[in-house]
Amino acid sequence: MLSGVFSPVEAGFKLILMAVGGLAVGGAISWLVGKGKSMMAARGFFDPITPVFLMLLVPFAAFVMAEHLHLSGILAAVGAGWMQSRLEMLPKNIQTRMLNRSVVHVIVALLEGACFVILGNALPGILEGTVSNHNLNTFSLFDLSEYVVLITASIFVTRFVWIYGYKKLTVLYKRLTRTPHKPEQDALVSGLMTVAGVRGAITLAAVMSVPVVIAGELFAGRDIMIFLAMGVIILSLVVGALGIPVFLRFVQGDAEKSQAKEVLLAKVTASSAVIRFLEEWEHTHSIGKDAGEAVMMTEVLARVMADYRQDVDALDSVDNVRERAQAMEALERDLRLKAIGVQRKALFKLRRKRLIDDEAMRQLITDLDYSEAALQ
């Protein structure tokens, strides 16, 4: 028989310590690894594949270290991922960022698919264990189904209150600081984010990690826990599949316009910054140049600046200027894509004639793939 006194203050302090400590450990490990990669790159020891392997191993290292220190391993992995995303968004490591995105997308798809494949394989045994008398005790299948609905509803309500409250607090902060803001469909957008945000892979992984045997005896409640998690996941997916199209009818136009304006402003700002930089660069580097070098520099600057001026014109608010610039941009993109296709065919022809080897072929094709991806 166990006895003791529960202290909310002590429990809350330990919870905060585990959460904050886990985030700190994960962020610190990821930061140290990022610094190590930067030092290696600065000394010429750089291979895009190595940082990708480190990216995959860092969350596991953070989890193990945090658990060893009796902190939250899950939050340590989250902190490591957050720090890694900040480091990878630095202006350098372009090849690493592109490779990271591809690897992460593939791994996420594989892991989520594997979770549901495992669930499908275990489903018959889970259902059999759930409906058996020795597991149900006082619960019927109808009672468990009710619990699934109640848990799902509580999740959606909690998510909506959190998202809607955050949006309202943001609006209040902007009003107090007199920051310009535009009215948005907060309730509808919050509802859309509520039904669209539940997937269930993490929940499924957590509940499947519950041990089958505890203290030498079968854990009778494990099947019920998995059944409830499975039901919540399936029900949330159904609600999302049915609810997202309904919400999109009312918020799609407003959300797309708002995002389009943000993208437009960002593109104009970035292109204008490049034009200003080129103008300043021309002024500072034109002094002391001979005639031939000055002409060459002027031609190159004009060619580069023309591309960015065309981007600014394509985003111009004046209809005729924007339409003409967009038509020119579309024509140029189409011609460049066709030119890349011609280059690729020519390279394959050279390889068939054995005028270039496989290594040169792979390098050239990779460069063309990057160019084509940038245009699309």
Secondary structure as UniProt FT lines:
FT   HELIX           8..42
FT   TURN            43..44
FT   HELIX           49..68
FT   TURN            69..70
FT   HELIX           73..88
FT   HELIX           94..131
FT   HELIX           133..136
FT   TURN            137..138
FT   HELIX           141..176
FT   TURN            177..178
FT   HELIX           186..196
FT   HELIX           201..208
FT   STRAND          213..214
FT   TURN            215..216
FT   STRAND          217..218
FT   TURN            220..221
FT   HELIX           222..285
FT   TURN            287..288
FT   HELIX           291..314
FT   HELIX           319..352
FT   TURN            353..354
FT   HELIX           358..375
//
